[in-house]
Amino acid sequence: MFSLETFIRPHLLSLKPYSSARDEFEGEASVYLDANENNLGSLAGGVDYNRYPDPYQKTIKEKLATLKGVRPEQIFIGNGSDEAIDLLVRLVCEPGRDEVLLLPPTYGMYEVSANIHNVAIQRVPLDEHFQPVFEKIAEKQNERTKILFLCSPNNPTGNLLESATVEKLIKSFNGLVVVDEAYIDFTQSPSWSTRLDEFPNLIVLQTLSKAWGMAGLRLGMAFASPEIIGYLNKIKPPYNINVVTQELVSAALDKTAQLADMLQVIVQERARLVEAFASLPLIEKVYPSDANFVLVQVPNANELYGYLLDRGVVVRNRSTQPGCANCLRITIGTPAENDHLLESLQTFAAQANLV
Ligand SMILES: *Cc1c(COP(=O)(O)O)cnc(C)c1O
């Protein structure tokens, strides 16, 4: 039986959070003299930029709850999902003592967040199909292992993790299991957020940075039990999502038809690129992708990376990641950008006599 209170760091269990002016008065008034704002107005323009934002982002949470099929109290909103990752490490890992468990190759921020907090990292590499190996993960866990980070679809490999293995891990891991679904909108696969009521130790991360096209606004979500969400709210900076982001995101969340249209283009382009890559002898391996990028293996990733850069195309060189020797991670661009990429790859292959 998972007991959340045994995982929260003891000093946070009893922490008295900052109480903001917006916490202490929630109703409607005609004159606000409670928050030391400038009531004359804002030099940035805008109607309410001189006012502090809603600390709990109620409007956005209501829209997200409807969109995602969860309850508002199961949602935490962060300054990017990177903020949620950082807060989760802070919430349960005692610096210098506790550990997190990572399955490389995977997203880099889990490691950086753990390092910032002086939290040790245990690693169990994914297998040759970039799938988690249940027995090895179970063996690695000890009483100091507080969080298991799973990323599905995984970055930088692009594949979904097998749901049977993920379920076994969530059920057997005595600690928090984070399933990072930054790329869930590019798959047909259901989100683990639909199973929150079954798993009190599950946290699902999503973001508006990828499919929704709002990376610059910084808004990420964590879905979990109301108890976990309550602790995240308690330790977050009070006004972590600014007024501009809240207004723009609230309006954007209504544009689900446009989202579907963009996703259709990206998924179609992904299929086109995968097929074109597979027919290029220059590319030795095209990894299956459920994301908005494709990982490919080439004979010399550094050389191709440099060549593409000379052509004005920047991709991500993931060669130093475990299991990713000579691998480039290529984001799906616009149809015209993808044409330019393919043309560049063909020219490179012709020069290298790889046609
Ligand atoms: C891009 C990415 C994120 C970051 O999301 P933000 O909301 O922009 O902070 C999180 N996890 C994975 C796996 C990502 O690839």
Ligand as a Chemical Component Dictionary entry (heavy atoms), coordinates in Angstrom:
data_LIG
# 
_chem_comp.id                   LIG 
_chem_comp.type                 NON-POLYMER 
_chem_comp.pdbx_formal_charge   0 
_chem_comp.three_letter_code    LIG 
# 
loop_
_chem_comp_atom.comp_id 
_chem_comp_atom.atom_id 
_chem_comp_atom.alt_atom_id 
_chem_comp_atom.type_symbol 
_chem_comp_atom.charge 
_chem_comp_atom.model_Cartn_x 
_chem_comp_atom.model_Cartn_y 
_chem_comp_atom.model_Cartn_z 
_chem_comp_atom.pdbx_ordinal 
LIG C1 C1 C 0 10.074 19.375 -24.184 1  
LIG C2 C2 C 0 9.936  18.414 -23.053 2  
LIG C3 C3 C 0 9.526  18.842 -21.790 3  
LIG C4 C4 C 0 9.522  20.303 -21.446 4  
LIG O1 O1 O 0 8.342  20.851 -21.383 5  
LIG P1 P1 P 0 8.150  22.367 -20.936 6  
LIG O2 O2 O 0 6.723  22.333 -20.594 7  
LIG O3 O3 O 0 8.495  23.212 -22.119 8  
LIG O4 O4 O 0 9.027  22.654 -19.749 9  
LIG C5 C5 C 0 9.289  17.903 -20.801 10 
LIG N1 N1 N 0 9.508  16.603 -21.031 11 
LIG C6 C6 C 0 9.937  16.157 -22.220 12 
LIG C7 C7 C 0 10.164 14.725 -22.435 13 
LIG C8 C8 C 0 10.185 17.059 -23.257 14 
LIG O5 O5 O 0 10.676 16.610 -24.420 15 
# 
loop_
_chem_comp_bond.comp_id 
_chem_comp_bond.atom_id_1 
_chem_comp_bond.atom_id_2 
_chem_comp_bond.value_order 
_chem_comp_bond.pdbx_ordinal 
LIG C1 C2 SING 1  
LIG C2 C3 SING 2  
LIG C2 C8 DOUB 3  
LIG C3 C4 SING 4  
LIG C3 C5 DOUB 5  
LIG C4 O1 SING 6  
LIG O1 P1 SING 7  
LIG P1 O2 DOUB 8  
LIG P1 O3 SING 9  
LIG P1 O4 SING 10 
LIG C5 N1 SING 11 
LIG N1 C6 DOUB 12 
LIG C6 C7 SING 13 
LIG C6 C8 SING 14 
LIG C8 O5 SING 15 
# 
